[in-house]
Amino acid sequence: MANGLESAVNASEQAILKQFENFFGFFGEAASICAGAVRRIFRGDVSVRDTVTQMAVIGVNSIPIVLVTTAFSGAVLALYTAQLFVQYGVGNLVGGGISLSIARELAPVLTAVVVAARAGSAIAAEIGTMKVTEQVDALRSLGTSPVQYLVVPRFLALVIMLPVVTMLGMVVGSFGGYVVAVANGVPGNSYVDSTRVWLTLYDVMMGLLKTVFFGAFIAIVGCQQGLAAEGGAAGVGKNTMNAVVISMVLIYTSNYFLADMMFGGKTSGF
């Protein structure tokens, strides 16, 4: 019995050590891939054709789902705030509050989450399939760097296109909030006027700057998980799921620290 208990304890210790090994191994691999990608970008080792293709696949194709998501998020936010604000006689504040929330938080975070679920998983699955079918090894044997060929175009595409898609999400989200707010008794001109007073260029630019970091996280995590895939189709599926989960955790975690740095001491409109 004592031997059995000792074996169980040893197994638990090994499992914990394995988790720590995987945790630090992930960050080491991700940092290496990120450094390699940034270095090649600054050296000009970029395939414009591949980058534009990825911009279309990752960014343009994500626009419809991002617009639907942000529009209804702005609408439901307006549904709650408009009724409450009108009830207490401060309906003229609805437009500014909704637009500020969308520009600072809702549009950047929701866009990043949607793109992580859609494009991040696709990146991990595509590169993972190439890894387990030895196509990545074939690239190396031909003297082509997987980082240059696979990571750099996706990294650039996400960093460039995520702010663009987010900007569209801000506009559509605010419009969705406008429609619902007006339907719940908020005057349209009052909504627009409060938006002009509260929402500043700084709020919009900082919201878009967040998505540059989010895009980098999605690209690096997706590529890292793809390049680390092993074990056939099951391994690709596991790493694809991990890419989405890790990307979302990084998005929400980093969002707090970015918001604190950008808006912690700023009360624009409040």
WOPEPE-V726343 format. One record per pair of residues at least 4 apart in sequence whose C-alpha atoms are under 8 Angstrom apart, sorted by the first residue. I is the first residue (numbers start at 1). J is the second residue. D is the distance in whole Angstrom. If there is no record, write none. Layout:
# WOPEPE-V726343
I:J:D / I:J:D
This chain:
# WOPEPE-V726343
1:5:6 / 2:6:6 / 3:7:6 / 4:8:6 / 5:9:6 / 6:10:6 / 7:11:6 / 8:12:6 / 9:13:6 / 10:14:6 / 11:15:6 / 12:16:6 / 13:17:6 / 14:18:6 / 15:19:6 / 16:20:6 / 17:21:6 / 18:22:6 / 19:23:6 / 20:24:6 / 21:25:6 / 22:26:6 / 23:27:7 / 24:28:6 / 25:29:6 / 26:30:6 / 26:224:8 / 27:31:6 / 28:32:6 / 29:33:6 / 29:224:7 / 30:34:6 / 30:220:6 / 30:221:7 / 30:224:6 / 31:35:6 / 32:36:6 / 33:37:6 / 33:147:7 / 33:151:8 / 33:220:7 / 33:224:7 / 34:38:6 / 34:220:6 / 35:39:6 / 36:40:6 / 36:147:7 / 37:41:6 / 37:147:6 / 37:148:7 / 37:151:7 / 37:152:5 / 37:155:8 / 38:42:6 / 38:152:8 / 39:43:6 / 40:44:6 / 40:45:5 / 40:46:7 / 40:148:7 / 40:152:8 / 41:45:6 / 41:46:6 / 41:152:7 / 45:148:7 / 46:51:8 / 46:148:7 / 46:152:7 / 46:153:7 / 47:51:6 / 47:149:8 / 47:153:7 / 48:52:6 / 48:153:8 / 49:53:6 / 50:54:6 / 50:153:6 / 51:55:6 / 51:152:8 / 51:153:4 / 51:154:7 / 51:156:7 / 51:157:6 / 52:56:6 / 52:153:8 / 52:157:7 / 53:57:6 / 54:58:6 / 54:59:8 / 54:153:7 / 54:154:6 / 54:157:6 / 55:59:5 / 55:60:7 / 55:154:8 / 55:157:5 / 55:158:7 / 55:160:8 / 55:161:6 / 56:60:5 / 56:61:6 / 57:61:6 / 57:62:8 / 58:62:6 / 58:115:8 / 58:119:6 / 58:157:7 / 58:158:7 / 58:161:8 / 59:63:7 / 59:157:7 / 59:158:7 / 59:161:5 / 59:162:7 / 59:165:7 / 60:161:8 / 60:165:8 / 62:66:6 / 62:114:8 / 62:115:7 / 62:118:8 / 62:119:8 / 62:165:8 / 63:67:6 / 63:165:6 / 64:68:6 / 65:69:6 / 65:114:8 / 66:70:6 / 66:110:8 / 66:111:6 / 66:114:7 / 66:115:8 / 66:165:8 / 66:169:6 / 67:71:6 / 67:168:7 / 67:169:5 / 67:172:6 / 67:173:7 / 68:72:6 / 69:73:6 / 69:110:7 / 70:74:6 / 70:106:7 / 70:107:6 / 70:110:7 / 70:111:8 / 70:169:6 / 70:170:7 / 70:172:7 / 70:173:5 / 71:75:6 / 71:169:7 / 71:172:5 / 71:173:4 / 71:174:7 / 71:175:7 / 71:176:5 / 71:177:7 / 72:76:6 / 72:173:7 / 72:176:6 / 73:77:6 / 73:106:8 / 73:173:7 / 73:176:8 / 74:78:6 / 74:98:7 / 74:102:7 / 74:173:5 / 74:174:6 / 74:175:8 / 74:176:5 / 74:177:5 / 75:79:6 / 75:173:7 / 75:176:5 / 75:177:4 / 75:178:8 / 75:179:7 / 75:180:6 / 75:181:8 / 76:80:6 / 76:177:7 / 76:180:8 / 77:81:6 / 77:98:7 / 77:177:7 / 78:82:5 / 78:94:7 / 78:98:7 / 78:177:5 / 78:178:7 / 78:180:6 / 78:181:5 / 79:83:7 / 79:177:8 / 79:180:6 / 79:181:7 / 79:184:7 / 80:84:7 / 81:85:6 / 81:94:7 / 82:86:6 / 82:91:6 / 82:94:6 / 82:181:5 / 82:184:6 / 82:185:7 / 82:186:7 / 83:87:6 / 83:184:6 / 83:185:8 / 84:88:7 / 85:89:6 / 85:90:5 / 85:91:5 / 85:93:8 / 85:94:7 / 86:90:6 / 86:91:4 / 86:185:7 / 86:186:7 / 87:91:8 / 90:94:8 / 91:185:8 / 91:186:6 / 92:186:7 / 92:187:8 / 92:190:5 / 92:191:6 / 92:194:7 / 93:97:6 / 93:190:8 / 93:191:7 / 93:194:6 / 94:98:6 / 94:181:8 / 94:186:8 / 94:191:6 / 94:194:7 / 95:99:6 / 95:177:8 / 95:178:7 / 95:181:8 / 95:190:7 / 95:191:4 / 95:192:6 / 95:193:8 / 95:194:5 / 95:195:5 / 96:100:6 / 96:191:7 / 96:192:8 / 96:193:8 / 96:194:5 / 96:195:4 / 96:196:7 / 96:197:7 / 96:198:5 / 96:199:6 / 96:269:8 / 97:101:6 / 97:195:8 / 97:198:8 / 98:102:6 / 98:174:7 / 98:177:7 / 99:103:6 / 99:170:8 / 99:174:6 / 99:195:6 / 99:199:7 / 100:104:6 / 100:195:8 / 100:198:7 / 100:199:6 / 100:203:7 / 101:105:6 / 101:106:6 / 102:106:4 / 102:107:5 / 102:108:8 / 102:170:6 / 102:173:7 / 102:174:7 / 103:107:6 / 103:108:7 / 103:170:6 / 103:203:6 / 103:204:5 / 103:207:6 / 104:108:7 / 104:203:6 / 104:204:7 / 104:206:7 / 104:207:5 / 105:109:6 / 105:207:7 / 106:110:6 / 107:111:6 / 107:166:6 / 107:167:8 / 107:169:6 / 107:170:5 / 107:173:7 / 107:207:8 / 108:112:6 / 108:163:8 / 108:166:6 / 108:207:6 / 108:208:7 / 108:210:7 / 108:211:6 / 109:113:6 / 109:211:8 / 109:251:7 / 109:252:8 / 109:255:8 / 110:114:6 / 111:115:6 / 111:162:8 / 111:165:7 / 111:166:6 / 111:169:7 / 112:116:6 / 112:162:7 / 112:211:7 / 112:214:6 / 112:215:7 / 112:251:7 / 113:117:6 / 113:248:6 / 113:251:8 / 114:118:6 / 115:119:5 / 115:120:7 / 116:120:4 / 116:121:7 / 116:218:6 / 116:244:6 / 116:247:6 / 116:248:7 / 117:121:6 / 117:244:6 / 118:122:6 / 119:123:6 / 120:124:6 / 120:218:6 / 120:219:7 / 120:221:8 / 120:222:5 / 120:243:7 / 120:244:6 / 120:247:8 / 121:125:6 / 121:222:7 / 121:240:5 / 121:241:7 / 121:243:6 / 121:244:6 / 122:126:6 / 122:240:8 / 123:127:6 / 123:219:8 / 123:222:6 / 123:223:6 / 123:226:7 / 124:128:6 / 124:222:5 / 124:223:6 / 124:224:8 / 124:225:6 / 124:226:4 / 124:227:8 / 124:236:8 / 124:239:7 / 124:240:5 / 124:243:7 / 125:129:6 / 125:226:6 / 125:236:6 / 125:237:7 / 125:239:8 / 125:240:6 / 126:130:6 / 126:226:7 / 127:131:6 / 127:150:8 / 127:223:7 / 127:226:5 / 127:227:6 / 128:132:6 / 128:225:7 / 128:226:4 / 128:227:6 / 128:228:7 / 128:229:5 / 128:230:8 / 128:236:5 / 128:239:8 / 128:240:8 / 129:133:6 / 129:226:8 / 129:229:8 / 129:232:8 / 129:233:8 / 129:236:6 / 130:134:6 / 130:135:5 / 130:136:6 / 131:135:6 / 131:136:5 / 131:137:7 / 131:226:7 / 131:227:6 / 131:228:8 / 131:229:7 / 131:230:7 / 132:229:7 / 132:230:6 / 132:231:7 / 132:232:6 / 132:236:8 / 134:138:6 / 135:139:6 / 136:140:7 / 136:146:7 / 137:141:6 / 138:142:6 / 139:143:6 / 139:144:5 / 139:145:7 / 139:146:7 / 140:144:5 / 140:145:6 / 140:146:7 / 144:148:8 / 144:149:7 / 145:149:6 / 146:150:5 / 146:151:7 / 147:151:5 / 147:152:6 / 148:152:5 / 148:153:8 / 149:153:7 / 150:154:7 / 150:223:8 / 151:155:6 / 151:219:8 / 151:220:8 / 151:223:6 / 152:156:6 / 153:157:6 / 154:158:6 / 154:219:6 / 155:159:6 / 155:215:7 / 155:216:6 / 155:219:5 / 155:220:7 / 156:160:6 / 157:161:6 / 158:162:6 / 158:212:8 / 158:215:5 / 158:216:7 / 158:218:8 / 158:219:7 / 159:163:7 / 159:211:7 / 159:212:5 / 159:213:7 / 159:214:8 / 159:215:5 / 159:216:6 / 160:164:7 / 160:212:7 / 161:165:6 / 162:166:6 / 162:211:6 / 162:212:7 / 162:215:6 / 163:167:6 / 163:208:5 / 163:209:7 / 163:211:6 / 163:212:7 / 164:168:7 / 165:169:6 / 166:170:6 / 166:208:7 / 166:211:8 / 167:171:7 / 167:208:7 / 168:172:6 / 169:173:6 / 170:174:6 / 171:175:6 / 172:176:6 / 173:177:6 / 174:178:6 / 175:179:6 / 176:180:6 / 177:181:6 / 178:182:6 / 178:188:7 / 178:191:7 / 179:183:6 / 180:184:6 / 181:185:7 / 181:186:5 / 181:191:8 / 182:186:5 / 182:187:6 / 182:188:6 / 186:190:7 / 186:191:7 / 187:191:6 / 188:192:6 / 189:193:6 / 190:194:6 / 191:195:6 / 192:196:6 / 193:197:6 / 194:198:6 / 195:199:5 / 196:200:8 / 197:269:7 / 198:268:6 / 198:269:4 / 198:270:8 / 199:203:7 / 199:204:8 / 199:268:7 / 199:269:7 / 200:204:7 / 200:268:8 / 201:205:6 / 202:206:6 / 203:207:6 / 204:208:6 / 205:209:6 / 206:210:6 / 206:262:7 / 207:211:7 / 208:212:7 / 209:213:7 / 210:214:6 / 210:255:7 / 210:258:7 / 211:215:6 / 212:216:6 / 213:217:6 / 214:218:6 / 214:250:8 / 214:251:6 / 215:219:6 / 216:220:6 / 217:221:6 / 217:247:6 / 217:250:7 / 217:251:8 / 218:222:6 / 218:243:8 / 218:247:5 / 219:223:6 / 220:224:6 / 221:225:6 / 221:243:6 / 221:246:7 / 221:247:6 / 222:226:6 / 222:240:8 / 222:243:5 / 222:244:8 / 222:247:8 / 223:227:6 / 224:228:6 / 225:229:6 / 225:239:5 / 225:240:7 / 225:242:7 / 225:243:6 / 226:236:7 / 226:239:7 / 226:240:7 / 228:239:8 / 229:235:6 / 229:236:6 / 229:239:6 / 230:235:5 / 230:236:7 / 231:235:5 / 231:236:8 / 232:236:6 / 233:237:6 / 234:238:6 / 235:239:6 / 236:240:6 / 237:241:6 / 238:242:6 / 239:243:6 / 240:244:7 / 241:245:6 / 242:246:6 / 243:247:6 / 244:248:6 / 245:249:6 / 246:250:6 / 247:251:6 / 248:252:6 / 249:253:6 / 250:254:6 / 251:255:6 / 252:256:7 / 253:257:7 / 254:258:6 / 255:259:6 / 256:260:6 / 257:261:6 / 258:262:6 / 259:263:5 / 259:264:7 / 260:264:4 / 260:265:8 / 261:265:8 / 262:266:8 / 263:267:7
